Amino acid sequence: MVTINILLVTMVNKKRKDTAIKVSRWLDDAVKGYISNRKISVEFPSKRNFVDKAVMQFLEEKGVKLNE
């Protein structure tokens, strides 16, 4: 049964095209604290969602076209 679980985790990870990026602990704690507010958590349900939106907004402000 352990082998099956390991295979399932491996198969799920191969399907995702995400890249893991390390963030400073203090920044991670700040984001976690910010999105813990109930009003904010509706807009940003997870740290990943918050970071994705923040980076996309930053890149768009710098003139990077993300829809190509």
Sequence and secondary structure as in RCSB ss.txt:
>XXXX:A:sequence
MVTINILLVTMVNKKRKDTAIKVSRWLDDAVKGYISNRKISVEFPSKRNFVDKAVMQFLEEKGVKLNE
>XXXX:A:secstr
 HHHHHHHHHHHHHH         HHHHHHHHHHHTSHHHHHH  SHHHHHHHHHHHHHHHTT     
